[in-house]
Amino acid sequence: MDLRQLRSFLAIAREGSITAAAEALHIAQPPLSQQLKQLEEELQVTLVERGSRRSRLTDAGEILRNRAEQILALELSAKREILDYNAGLIGILSLGAVSSSGLPDADVKAFHARYPGVVFDIYMADSYQVIDLLKKGIVEVGIVRTPFDAVDFDCRQAQSDPMTAVFAGGDPFGGLKRLSIADLRGVPIIFYRRYEPFLLEECEAQGFYPNIVCRTDDTRTTIAWVQAGYGVGLVPRSAVVRESTDLECRPIESERLRTTLTAIIVKSRYISIVARRFFEGFRSTESEDAGPFGISPTPK
């Protein structure tokens, strides 16, 4: 059994007949029939039940089709990995990222300085959209914020990020430097809708319902509404740092309202060496002002 036979068998399974498979492969029908016969003789099973118009895979044929697809996918991955290795760290790095990821930041600049042959292909979206892009194979690495369902992904997390109240103009908190959930009572609030269940639970535990002015789909929109004077925004602390706004901010002391910027890749899926290096460079940072990727500006 060789790869050529497996490709021929998969063509028959896909096209539904030996004649159609031969046309798709641009070969004559007799050699294709001979390949199938040799494969069946080697395995000592019937793989395809021939019909006058259509052929059907037997149970053994279905088993082989699944395995053949895996074998050929592995062959393709091996070729791509070797080609990537020979080419070095060049090519396209496709990333999906949430707006609060801060791209581009100092660490991305350092990555680009170290690997100047890499072209960044960036898709900005919310966490759920980034996950969808990742599952569809449109991007190789996603940068999202917790919470999300991580069961299908390998994850590397940056430092946990407290939620921060940001505001423009007068201080609605009377000069307090750190806030509790109770301090949000009656304050007009603008926030990212993914955090709503946690916000409502925390406020309910303190005996009040939050004064919601606006729900948004990303951090930048929240900040824009705050700057326009509509109320106090609730955003991750790092987002305020990266946006370089002139807003006042106060950290909120609540474990439920913490979030973590996380790099994710699909488990057991091959990704390019460039993407792998980027993903593996995404790690926890010691400095609160450091970016999420943990890449030293100076190559070591």
C-alpha positions as CSV (number, residue, x, y, z in Angstrom):
1,M,0.0,0.0,0.0
2,D,1.5,3.3,-1.1
3,L,0.4,7.0,-1.2
4,R,-0.4,6.8,-4.9
5,Q,-2.9,4.0,-4.3
6,L,-4.4,5.9,-1.4
7,R,-4.9,9.0,-3.5
8,S,-6.5,6.9,-6.2
9,F,-8.8,5.1,-3.7
10,L,-9.9,8.5,-2.2
11,A,-10.7,9.8,-5.7
12,I,-13.0,6.8,-6.3
13,A,-14.6,7.4,-2.9
14,R,-15.1,11.1,-3.6
15,E,-16.3,10.7,-7.2
16,G,-18.5,7.7,-6.7
17,S,-17.3,5.6,-9.6
18,I,-14.0,4.5,-11.1
19,T,-14.9,6.2,-14.4
20,A,-15.5,9.5,-12.8
21,A,-12.4,9.2,-10.6
22,A,-10.2,8.4,-13.7
23,E,-11.5,11.5,-15.4
24,A,-10.8,13.6,-12.3
25,L,-7.2,12.2,-12.1
26,H,-6.7,12.5,-15.8
27,I,-5.7,8.9,-16.2
28,A,-7.2,5.9,-18.1
29,Q,-9.7,3.7,-16.3
30,P,-7.9,0.4,-16.6
31,P,-4.8,1.5,-14.5
32,L,-7.1,2.9,-11.8
33,S,-9.1,-0.3,-11.7
34,Q,-5.8,-2.2,-11.4
35,Q,-4.6,-0.1,-8.5
36,L,-7.9,-0.7,-6.6
37,K,-7.6,-4.4,-7.3
38,Q,-4.1,-4.5,-6.0
39,L,-5.1,-2.6,-2.8
40,E,-8.0,-5.0,-2.2
41,E,-5.8,-8.0,-2.7
42,E,-3.1,-6.7,-0.3
43,L,-5.7,-6.0,2.4
44,Q,-7.7,-9.1,1.6
45,V,-11.0,-7.2,1.7
46,T,-13.5,-5.7,-0.7
47,L,-13.2,-1.9,-0.5
48,V,-15.7,-0.8,-3.2
49,E,-18.9,-2.4,-4.3
50,R,-19.2,-1.7,-8.1
51,G,-22.5,-0.7,-9.5
52,S,-23.6,0.0,-13.1
53,R,-23.7,3.7,-12.4
54,R,-22.4,4.3,-8.9
55,S,-19.9,2.6,-6.7
56,R,-20.3,2.4,-2.9
57,L,-17.7,1.9,-0.2
58,T,-18.0,-1.1,2.0
59,D,-17.6,-0.9,5.7
60,A,-13.9,-1.7,5.2
61,G,-13.7,1.0,2.6
62,E,-15.1,3.6,5.0
63,I,-12.4,2.6,7.5
64,L,-9.7,3.0,4.9
65,R,-11.1,6.3,3.7
66,N,-10.8,7.8,7.2
67,R,-7.3,6.5,7.6
68,A,-6.2,7.5,4.1
69,E,-7.3,11.0,4.7
70,Q,-5.3,11.1,7.9
71,I,-2.2,9.7,6.3
72,L,-2.3,12.1,3.4
73,A,-2.9,15.0,5.7
74,L,0.1,14.0,7.7
75,E,2.2,13.7,4.6
76,L,1.1,17.3,3.6
77,S,1.9,18.6,7.1
78,A,5.4,16.9,7.0
79,K,6.2,18.5,3.6
80,R,5.0,21.9,4.8
81,E,7.0,21.7,8.0
82,I,10.2,20.7,6.1
83,L,9.6,23.5,3.6
84,D,9.1,26.0,6.4
85,Y,12.3,24.8,8.0
86,N,14.3,25.2,4.8
87,A,12.9,28.6,4.1
88,G,13.5,29.9,7.6
89,L,11.2,32.3,9.4
90,I,9.6,34.0,6.5
91,G,6.1,34.1,5.1
92,I,2.8,35.2,6.4
93,L,1.6,35.1,10.0
94,S,-2.2,35.2,10.1
95,L,-3.5,36.4,13.4
96,G,-7.0,37.1,14.7
97,A,-7.1,39.5,17.7
98,V,-9.5,41.4,19.9
99,S,-9.3,45.1,19.9
100,S,-8.0,45.2,23.5
101,S,-5.0,43.1,22.5
102,G,-3.2,46.4,21.7
103,L,-1.8,45.3,18.3
104,P,0.6,46.5,17.2
105,D,2.6,47.0,20.4
106,A,6.2,47.1,21.5
107,D,6.5,43.3,21.6
108,V,5.1,42.9,18.1
109,K,7.7,45.5,16.9
110,A,10.4,43.3,18.6
111,F,9.1,40.2,16.9
112,H,9.1,42.0,13.5
113,A,12.7,43.2,14.1
114,R,13.8,39.7,14.9
115,Y,11.9,38.1,11.9
116,P,11.7,40.9,9.3
117,G,10.7,38.4,6.6
118,V,7.4,37.8,8.3
119,V,4.3,39.6,6.9
120,F,1.5,40.1,9.4
121,D,-2.1,39.4,8.2
122,I,-4.3,40.7,11.0
123,Y,-8.1,40.1,11.5
124,M,-9.6,42.3,14.2
125,A,-12.8,40.9,15.7
126,D,-14.4,40.0,19.0
127,S,-13.3,36.9,20.9
128,Y,-16.1,34.7,19.5
129,Q,-15.4,35.8,15.9
130,V,-11.6,35.2,16.4
131,I,-12.4,31.7,17.6
132,D,-14.6,31.1,14.5
133,L,-11.8,32.3,12.2
134,L,-9.4,30.0,14.0
135,K,-11.6,26.9,13.7
136,K,-12.1,27.6,10.0
137,G,-8.4,27.8,9.4
138,I,-8.5,31.5,8.2
139,V,-6.0,32.4,11.0
140,E,-3.3,30.3,12.6
141,V,-3.2,32.1,16.0
142,G,-5.9,33.8,17.9
143,I,-5.6,36.4,20.7
144,V,-8.7,36.5,22.8
145,R,-9.8,37.4,26.3
146,T,-11.2,35.1,28.9
147,P,-13.8,33.8,29.5
148,F,-14.1,31.4,26.5
149,D,-14.5,27.7,26.0
150,A,-10.9,26.4,25.7
151,V,-11.5,22.7,25.2
152,D,-10.4,22.7,21.6
153,F,-7.4,24.9,22.0
154,D,-3.8,25.0,23.3
155,C,-3.5,28.2,25.3
156,R,-0.8,30.5,26.5
157,Q,-1.9,33.3,28.8
158,A,-0.5,36.7,29.6
159,Q,-0.8,38.3,33.0
160,S,-4.3,38.4,34.5
161,D,-5.9,41.8,34.0
162,P,-8.2,43.6,36.5
163,M,-11.3,45.4,35.3
164,T,-10.9,49.2,35.5
165,A,-13.5,52.0,35.7
166,V,-12.5,54.8,33.2
167,F,-14.1,58.2,33.1
168,A,-13.7,61.7,31.7
169,G,-14.3,65.0,33.4
170,G,-15.4,65.0,37.1
171,D,-14.6,62.1,39.4
172,P,-17.9,60.2,40.2
173,F,-16.1,58.2,42.9
174,G,-15.2,61.0,45.2
175,G,-11.4,60.5,44.9
176,L,-11.3,56.8,45.8
177,K,-8.2,55.2,44.3
178,R,-9.5,51.6,44.3
179,L,-13.2,50.6,43.9
180,S,-15.4,47.9,45.0
181,I,-18.5,46.7,43.1
182,A,-20.6,48.7,45.6
183,D,-19.0,51.9,44.4
184,L,-20.7,51.4,41.0
185,R,-24.2,51.8,42.5
186,G,-26.1,54.5,40.5
187,V,-23.1,55.3,38.2
188,P,-23.9,55.3,34.5
189,I,-22.0,52.3,33.1
190,I,-20.7,51.4,29.6
191,F,-19.3,48.0,29.1
192,Y,-18.4,45.1,26.8
193,R,-21.4,42.8,26.7
194,R,-19.4,39.6,27.2
195,Y,-18.9,40.7,30.8
196,E,-22.6,41.3,31.5
197,P,-23.4,38.0,33.4
198,F,-20.5,38.6,35.8
199,L,-21.3,42.2,36.3
200,L,-24.9,41.5,37.0
201,E,-24.0,38.7,39.5
202,E,-21.6,40.9,41.3
203,C,-24.0,43.8,41.6
204,E,-26.9,41.5,42.6
205,A,-24.7,40.2,45.4
206,Q,-24.3,43.8,46.6
207,G,-28.1,44.4,46.5
208,F,-28.4,46.6,43.4
209,Y,-28.9,46.5,39.6
210,P,-26.3,48.5,37.6
211,N,-27.2,51.7,35.8
212,I,-26.4,50.4,32.3
213,V,-26.2,53.2,29.6
214,C,-24.6,51.2,26.8
215,R,-23.4,47.7,25.9
216,T,-20.7,47.4,23.2
217,D,-18.9,44.7,21.3
218,D,-15.3,45.9,21.8
219,T,-13.1,47.9,24.2
220,R,-12.4,50.8,21.8
221,T,-16.1,51.5,21.4
222,T,-16.5,51.5,25.1
223,I,-13.7,54.1,25.5
224,A,-15.1,56.2,22.6
225,W,-18.5,56.4,24.5
226,V,-16.7,57.3,27.7
227,Q,-14.8,60.1,25.9
228,A,-18.0,61.4,24.5
229,G,-19.3,61.8,28.1
230,Y,-22.0,59.1,28.3
231,G,-20.7,57.5,31.5
232,V,-18.1,55.3,33.2
233,G,-16.6,52.5,31.1
234,L,-15.6,49.1,32.4
235,V,-12.5,47.8,30.5
236,P,-9.4,45.7,31.1
237,R,-6.6,47.8,32.7
238,S,-4.2,46.9,29.9
239,A,-6.6,48.3,27.3
240,V,-6.4,51.7,28.9
241,V,-2.6,51.6,28.9
242,R,-2.5,50.6,25.3
243,E,-5.1,53.1,24.1
244,S,-3.0,55.9,25.6
245,T,-6.1,57.9,26.5
246,D,-6.4,60.9,28.8
247,L,-9.0,59.2,30.8
248,E,-9.0,58.8,34.6
249,C,-9.0,55.1,35.7
250,R,-9.7,53.3,38.9
251,P,-9.1,49.5,39.4
252,I,-12.1,47.5,40.6
253,E,-11.4,44.9,43.3
254,S,-13.3,41.9,42.0
255,E,-12.0,38.5,41.1
256,R,-15.0,37.8,39.0
257,L,-14.3,40.8,36.8
258,R,-10.7,39.9,36.0
259,T,-9.8,38.9,32.4
260,T,-6.7,37.4,30.8
261,L,-5.4,38.0,27.3
262,T,-4.8,34.5,25.8
263,A,-3.1,33.2,22.7
264,I,-4.8,30.1,21.3
265,I,-4.2,27.6,18.5
266,V,-6.3,24.6,17.5
267,K,-5.2,21.4,19.2
268,S,-3.4,18.8,17.0
269,R,-3.5,21.1,14.0
270,Y,-0.2,21.8,12.1
271,I,0.7,25.5,12.1
272,S,3.7,27.1,10.4
273,I,7.0,27.6,12.2
274,V,6.4,31.3,12.1
275,A,3.0,30.9,13.9
276,R,4.5,28.4,16.3
277,R,7.3,30.7,17.3
278,F,4.8,33.6,17.8
279,F,2.5,31.4,19.9
280,E,5.3,30.0,22.0
281,G,6.6,33.6,22.6
282,F,3.3,34.5,24.1
283,R,3.8,34.2,27.9
284,S,3.1,35.8,31.3
285,T,4.9,39.1,31.8
286,E,6.6,40.3,34.9
287,S,6.1,44.0,34.2
288,E,2.5,45.4,34.4
289,D,3.4,47.7,31.5
290,A,4.9,45.0,29.3
291,G,3.1,43.8,26.2
292,P,1.5,40.4,25.9
293,F,4.1,38.5,23.9
294,G,7.0,38.4,26.2
295,I,9.5,38.7,23.3
296,S,12.8,40.4,24.2
297,P,13.5,43.5,22.1
298,T,17.0,42.3,21.8
299,P,17.5,38.8,20.3
300,K,19.2,36.4,22.6
